[in-house]
């Protein structure tokens, strides 16, 4: 069966919340598991702790999720991905097939635990310790716009403009795979991040173009409007 047809059938299966196997060349295959992890509900609990400014309590919950996932898949020989949308899962299945590798694609619980732990560590003033957690999350979900955008912010806070721009640019591309409810949010955040970097680099025309894209997508984007006013002030023009 042609690969693209198999992927089309995979999309239908994902919509039905099932587990399927996508076969590639050279005997490789990707298993897409769309049923939620048993620990998925604990992610919400950890997030509530972070919102309540209780990052240490969040980390206690997240460490349990991470330990169970790492133990469960300790002997897994396939590449492990996590996905938050059908489109993202299919992309990883196709990527594995093109590389003649076998993969398993899980829901995002495991990678989200890494990501949220990194976020909680930042709240505890341990920003340097957060970066390896963001790296782990992105290794499992390399096109997750939300993860990429947050690591871009990490680089931005250190004025590492090249790495920040690279992550924001990848986040913009990855936003096409975001769940429908998150597409605009992820895309706008990525474009504003790219624009911020270009302003810092003195490349104002590029920054302005990116912010105009934001307003084309959301005419009420106050952050983009504010940044355009700032660029105008840098040029000595009235806002």
C-alpha positions as a Markdown table, in Angstrom:
| # | Residue | x | y | z |
|---|---|---|---|---|
| 1 | Unk | 0.0 | 0.0 | 0.0 |
| 2 | Unk | 1.4 | 3.4 | -0.9 |
| 3 | Unk | 2.9 | 5.3 | 2.1 |
| 4 | Unk | 0.7 | 8.4 | 1.7 |
| 5 | Unk | -2.4 | 6.2 | 1.6 |
| 6 | Unk | -1.3 | 4.5 | 4.8 |
| 7 | Unk | -0.8 | 7.9 | 6.4 |
| 8 | Unk | -4.3 | 8.9 | 5.3 |
| 9 | Unk | -5.8 | 5.9 | 6.9 |
| 10 | Unk | -3.7 | 6.7 | 10.0 |
| 11 | Unk | -5.3 | 10.1 | 10.3 |
| 12 | Unk | -8.7 | 8.4 | 10.3 |
| 13 | Unk | -7.6 | 6.0 | 13.0 |
| 14 | Unk | -6.2 | 8.7 | 15.2 |
| 15 | Unk | -9.5 | 10.5 | 15.1 |
| 16 | Unk | -11.1 | 7.4 | 16.5 |
| 17 | Unk | -8.7 | 7.3 | 19.5 |
| 18 | Unk | -7.0 | 4.0 | 18.6 |
| 19 | Unk | -3.6 | 2.4 | 18.2 |
| 20 | Unk | -2.3 | 1.7 | 14.7 |
| 21 | Unk | 0.9 | 0.7 | 13.0 |
| 22 | Unk | 2.3 | 2.5 | 10.0 |
| 23 | Unk | 4.8 | 0.3 | 8.0 |
| 24 | Unk | 7.7 | 1.9 | 6.2 |
| 25 | Unk | 10.5 | 0.6 | 4.0 |
| 26 | Unk | 13.2 | -1.8 | 5.1 |
| 27 | Unk | 10.9 | -3.5 | 7.6 |
| 28 | Unk | 10.5 | -0.3 | 9.7 |
| 29 | Unk | 7.2 | 0.7 | 11.3 |
| 30 | Unk | 5.8 | 3.4 | 13.5 |
| 31 | Unk | 3.2 | 2.7 | 16.1 |
| 32 | Unk | 0.9 | 5.6 | 16.9 |
| 33 | Unk | -0.8 | 5.3 | 20.3 |
| 34 | Unk | -3.5 | 7.8 | 20.8 |
| 35 | Unk | -5.0 | 6.6 | 24.0 |
| 36 | Unk | -4.1 | 8.9 | 26.9 |
| 37 | Unk | -1.4 | 7.9 | 29.3 |
| 38 | Unk | -2.6 | 6.8 | 32.8 |
| 39 | Unk | -0.6 | 9.8 | 34.1 |
| 40 | Unk | -2.3 | 12.4 | 31.8 |
| 41 | Unk | -4.5 | 13.7 | 34.6 |
| 42 | Unk | -1.5 | 14.3 | 36.8 |
| 43 | Unk | -0.2 | 16.8 | 34.3 |
| 44 | Unk | -3.2 | 19.0 | 35.1 |
| 45 | Unk | -2.4 | 18.6 | 38.8 |
| 46 | Unk | 1.2 | 19.7 | 38.3 |
| 47 | Unk | 0.1 | 22.7 | 36.1 |
| 48 | Unk | -2.3 | 23.8 | 38.9 |
| 49 | Unk | 0.6 | 23.7 | 41.4 |
| 50 | Unk | 2.6 | 25.9 | 39.0 |
| 51 | Unk | -0.3 | 28.4 | 38.6 |
| 52 | Unk | -0.6 | 28.5 | 42.4 |
| 53 | Unk | 3.1 | 29.3 | 42.6 |
| 54 | Unk | 4.0 | 26.0 | 44.2 |
| 55 | Unk | 6.7 | 24.8 | 41.8 |
| 56 | Unk | 8.2 | 22.3 | 44.3 |
| 57 | Unk | 4.9 | 20.5 | 44.6 |
| 58 | Unk | 4.6 | 20.5 | 40.8 |
| 59 | Unk | 8.1 | 18.9 | 40.5 |
| 60 | Unk | 7.2 | 16.1 | 43.0 |
| 61 | Unk | 4.2 | 15.2 | 40.7 |
| 62 | Unk | 6.2 | 15.5 | 37.5 |
| 63 | Unk | 9.2 | 13.5 | 38.8 |
| 64 | Unk | 6.8 | 10.6 | 39.4 |
| 65 | Unk | 5.4 | 10.8 | 35.8 |
| 66 | Unk | 8.9 | 10.9 | 34.4 |
| 67 | Unk | 10.2 | 8.0 | 36.5 |
| 68 | Unk | 7.3 | 5.8 | 35.5 |
| 69 | Unk | 7.6 | 6.6 | 31.8 |
| 70 | Unk | 11.4 | 6.2 | 31.8 |
| 71 | Unk | 11.0 | 2.8 | 33.5 |
| 72 | Unk | 8.3 | 1.6 | 31.2 |
| 73 | Unk | 10.2 | 2.4 | 28.0 |
| 74 | Unk | 13.7 | 1.7 | 29.4 |
| 75 | Unk | 14.3 | -1.2 | 26.9 |
| 76 | Unk | 12.4 | 0.4 | 24.0 |
| 77 | Unk | 14.6 | 0.1 | 20.9 |
| 78 | Unk | 12.5 | 2.3 | 18.7 |
| 79 | Unk | 12.7 | 6.1 | 18.5 |
| 80 | Unk | 10.2 | 7.6 | 20.9 |
| 81 | Unk | 8.1 | 10.6 | 19.8 |
| 82 | Unk | 5.2 | 12.4 | 21.5 |
| 83 | Unk | 2.5 | 14.3 | 19.7 |
| 84 | Unk | -0.3 | 16.6 | 20.6 |
| 85 | Unk | -2.1 | 16.5 | 17.2 |
| 86 | Unk | -2.9 | 13.9 | 14.5 |
| 87 | Unk | -0.9 | 16.0 | 12.0 |
| 88 | Unk | 2.2 | 16.0 | 14.2 |
| 89 | Unk | 1.9 | 12.2 | 14.8 |
| 90 | Unk | 1.8 | 11.6 | 11.1 |
| 91 | Unk | 4.8 | 13.8 | 10.4 |
| 92 | Unk | 6.9 | 11.8 | 12.9 |
| 93 | Unk | 5.7 | 8.6 | 11.3 |
| 94 | Unk | 6.7 | 9.9 | 7.9 |
| 95 | Unk | 10.0 | 11.1 | 9.2 |
| 96 | Unk | 10.8 | 7.7 | 10.7 |
| 97 | Unk | 9.9 | 6.0 | 7.5 |
| 98 | Unk | 12.1 | 8.3 | 5.4 |
| 99 | Unk | 15.0 | 7.6 | 7.8 |
| 100 | Unk | 14.3 | 3.9 | 7.6 |
| 101 | Unk | 13.9 | 3.8 | 11.4 |
| 102 | Unk | 11.2 | 2.3 | 13.6 |
| 103 | Unk | 9.4 | 4.6 | 16.0 |
| 104 | Unk | 6.6 | 4.7 | 18.6 |
| 105 | Unk | 4.5 | 7.9 | 18.9 |
| 106 | Unk | 2.9 | 8.5 | 22.2 |
| 107 | Unk | 0.6 | 11.2 | 23.6 |
| 108 | Unk | 2.4 | 14.2 | 25.0 |
| 109 | Unk | 2.3 | 13.3 | 28.7 |
| 110 | Unk | 5.9 | 12.3 | 29.0 |
| 111 | Unk | 7.4 | 15.2 | 27.1 |
| 112 | Unk | 5.0 | 17.6 | 28.8 |
| 113 | Unk | 6.3 | 16.4 | 32.2 |
| 114 | Unk | 9.9 | 17.3 | 31.1 |
| 115 | Unk | 8.7 | 20.6 | 29.8 |
| 116 | Unk | 6.7 | 21.6 | 32.9 |
| 117 | Unk | 9.5 | 20.5 | 35.2 |
| 118 | Unk | 11.7 | 22.9 | 33.3 |
| 119 | Unk | 9.1 | 25.6 | 33.7 |
| 120 | Unk | 8.9 | 24.9 | 37.5 |
| 121 | Unk | 12.7 | 25.1 | 37.9 |
| 122 | Unk | 12.7 | 28.5 | 36.3 |
| 123 | Unk | 10.1 | 29.6 | 38.9 |
| 124 | Unk | 12.5 | 28.3 | 41.6 |
| 125 | Unk | 15.3 | 30.5 | 40.2 |
| 126 | Unk | 17.1 | 27.4 | 38.6 |
| 127 | Unk | 17.0 | 28.5 | 35.0 |
| 128 | Unk | 20.2 | 26.8 | 34.1 |
| 129 | Unk | 18.7 | 23.5 | 35.2 |
| 130 | Unk | 15.6 | 24.0 | 33.1 |
| 131 | Unk | 17.4 | 24.0 | 29.7 |
| 132 | Unk | 18.2 | 20.2 | 29.7 |
| 133 | Unk | 14.5 | 19.5 | 30.5 |
| 134 | Unk | 13.4 | 21.6 | 27.5 |
| 135 | Unk | 16.0 | 19.8 | 25.4 |
| 136 | Unk | 14.5 | 16.4 | 26.4 |
| 137 | Unk | 11.0 | 17.5 | 25.6 |
| 138 | Unk | 12.0 | 18.8 | 22.2 |
| 139 | Unk | 13.9 | 15.6 | 21.4 |
| 140 | Unk | 10.7 | 13.8 | 21.8 |
| 141 | Unk | 8.6 | 16.4 | 20.0 |
| 142 | Unk | 10.9 | 18.3 | 17.6 |
| 143 | Unk | 8.0 | 20.1 | 16.0 |
| 144 | Unk | 6.1 | 21.1 | 19.1 |
| 145 | Unk | 5.7 | 24.8 | 18.7 |
| 146 | Unk | 5.0 | 25.4 | 22.4 |
| 147 | Unk | 8.2 | 23.7 | 23.5 |
| 148 | Unk | 10.3 | 25.4 | 20.9 |
| 149 | Unk | 8.9 | 28.8 | 21.8 |
| 150 | Unk | 9.7 | 28.3 | 25.5 |
| 151 | Unk | 13.3 | 27.3 | 24.7 |
| 152 | Unk | 13.5 | 30.3 | 22.4 |
| 153 | Unk | 12.5 | 32.5 | 25.4 |
| 154 | Unk | 15.3 | 30.8 | 27.4 |
| 155 | Unk | 17.9 | 31.7 | 24.8 |
| 156 | Unk | 16.4 | 35.2 | 24.5 |
| 157 | Unk | 16.8 | 35.8 | 28.2 |
| 158 | Unk | 20.5 | 35.1 | 27.7 |
| 159 | Unk | 20.7 | 37.3 | 24.6 |
| 160 | Unk | 21.7 | 34.3 | 22.5 |
| 161 | Unk | 20.1 | 35.8 | 19.5 |
| 162 | Unk | 21.1 | 33.1 | 16.9 |
| 163 | Unk | 19.7 | 30.2 | 19.0 |
| 164 | Unk | 16.7 | 32.1 | 20.0 |
| 165 | Unk | 15.8 | 33.0 | 16.4 |
| 166 | Unk | 16.3 | 29.5 | 15.3 |
| 167 | Unk | 13.9 | 28.1 | 17.9 |
| 168 | Unk | 11.3 | 30.8 | 17.3 |
| 169 | Unk | 11.5 | 30.1 | 13.5 |
| 170 | Unk | 11.0 | 26.4 | 14.1 |
| 171 | Unk | 8.1 | 27.2 | 16.4 |
| 172 | Unk | 6.5 | 29.2 | 13.6 |
| 173 | Unk | 6.8 | 26.3 | 11.3 |
| 174 | Unk | 5.7 | 23.9 | 14.0 |
| 175 | Unk | 2.5 | 25.9 | 14.7 |
| 176 | Unk | 1.0 | 24.5 | 11.5 |
| 177 | Unk | 0.9 | 21.1 | 13.3 |
| 178 | Unk | -0.5 | 22.6 | 16.6 |
| 179 | Unk | -4.0 | 21.7 | 17.6 |
| 180 | Unk | -6.6 | 24.0 | 16.1 |
| 181 | Unk | -7.2 | 25.7 | 19.4 |
| 182 | Unk | -3.5 | 26.6 | 19.7 |
| 183 | Unk | -2.5 | 27.4 | 16.1 |
| 184 | Unk | -2.9 | 31.2 | 16.3 |
| 185 | Unk | -1.4 | 31.4 | 19.8 |
| 186 | Unk | 1.7 | 29.4 | 18.8 |
| 187 | Unk | 2.2 | 31.2 | 15.6 |
| 188 | Unk | 1.8 | 34.7 | 17.1 |
| 189 | Unk | 4.2 | 33.9 | 19.9 |
| 190 | Unk | 6.8 | 32.6 | 17.4 |
| 191 | Unk | 6.5 | 35.6 | 15.1 |
| 192 | Unk | 6.8 | 38.1 | 18.0 |
| 193 | Unk | 9.8 | 36.2 | 19.3 |
| 194 | Unk | 11.5 | 36.4 | 15.9 |
| 195 | Unk | 10.7 | 40.1 | 15.7 |
| 196 | Unk | 12.2 | 40.8 | 19.1 |
| 197 | Unk | 15.4 | 39.2 | 18.0 |
| 198 | Unk | 15.5 | 41.2 | 14.8 |
| 199 | Unk | 15.0 | 44.4 | 16.7 |
| 200 | Unk | 17.9 | 43.6 | 19.0 |
| 201 | Unk | 20.0 | 42.9 | 16.0 |
| 202 | Unk | 19.0 | 46.2 | 14.4 |
| 203 | Unk | 17.1 | 44.6 | 11.5 |
| 204 | Unk | 14.1 | 46.7 | 11.9 |
| 205 | Unk | 12.5 | 46.1 | 8.5 |
| 206 | Unk | 12.4 | 42.3 | 9.1 |
| 207 | Unk | 11.0 | 42.9 | 12.6 |
| 208 | Unk | 8.3 | 45.1 | 11.3 |
| 209 | Unk | 7.3 | 42.6 | 8.6 |
| 210 | Unk | 6.9 | 39.9 | 11.2 |
| 211 | Unk | 4.7 | 42.1 | 13.4 |
| 212 | Unk | 2.6 | 43.1 | 10.4 |
| 213 | Unk | 2.0 | 39.3 | 9.9 |
| 214 | Unk | 0.8 | 39.1 | 13.5 |
| 215 | Unk | -1.7 | 41.9 | 12.9 |
| 216 | Unk | -2.9 | 40.2 | 9.7 |
| 217 | Unk | -3.6 | 37.1 | 11.7 |
| 218 | Unk | -5.0 | 39.0 | 14.7 |
| 219 | Unk | -5.8 | 42.7 | 14.3 |
| 220 | Unk | -6.2 | 42.9 | 18.1 |
| 221 | Unk | -2.7 | 41.7 | 18.9 |
| 222 | Unk | -1.8 | 44.4 | 21.4 |
| 223 | Unk | 1.8 | 43.1 | 21.9 |
| 224 | Unk | 2.5 | 43.4 | 18.2 |
| 225 | Unk | 1.0 | 46.9 | 18.1 |
| 226 | Unk | 3.2 | 47.9 | 21.0 |
| 227 | Unk | 6.3 | 46.6 | 19.3 |
| 228 | Unk | 5.5 | 48.4 | 16.1 |
| 229 | Unk | 5.3 | 51.6 | 18.1 |
| 230 | Unk | 8.7 | 50.9 | 19.7 |
| 231 | Unk | 10.2 | 50.3 | 16.2 |
| 232 | Unk | 8.8 | 53.6 | 15.1 |
| 233 | Unk | 10.4 | 55.3 | 18.0 |
| 234 | Unk | 13.7 | 53.8 | 17.2 |
| 235 | Unk | 13.4 | 55.2 | 13.7 |
| 236 | Unk | 12.5 | 58.6 | 15.1 |
| 237 | Unk | 9.1 | 58.5 | 13.5 |
| 238 | Unk | 5.7 | 59.2 | 15.2 |
| 239 | Unk | 3.9 | 56.0 | 16.2 |
